[in-house]
């Protein structure tokens, strides 16, 4: 069953306001547990983690910035 546009907008907002900050805190905590790697390795890890968080949510964020396709125009 496909998720409605309205629910995808709400879910994307929840992910961005709650999930992303939590993910950032977790990522920084994990990096801090390890011994400080070189600057380039650390940059590569943060870039990789910055892309990986969005991959599972691609279907939710796709088309969110567009007009509501379910809404009928008068």
CORGI-V330295 format. One record per pair of residues at least 12 apart in sequence whose C-alpha atoms are under 10 Angstrom apart, sorted by the first residue. I is the first residue (numbers start at 1). J is the second residue. Records with the same first field share a line. If there is no record, write none. Layout:
# CORGI-V330295
I->J  J
This chain:
# CORGI-V330295
3->59  60
4->60  68  69  70
5->60  63  64  67  68  69  70  71
6->64  68  69  70  71
7->60
8->59  60  61  62  63  64
9->60  61  63  64  65  68
10->60  64
11->57  60  61
12->57  58  60  61  62  64
13->61
15->54  57  60  61
19->53
20->50  53  54
23->49  50  53
24->46  49  50  53
27->45  46  49  50
28->46
31->45  46
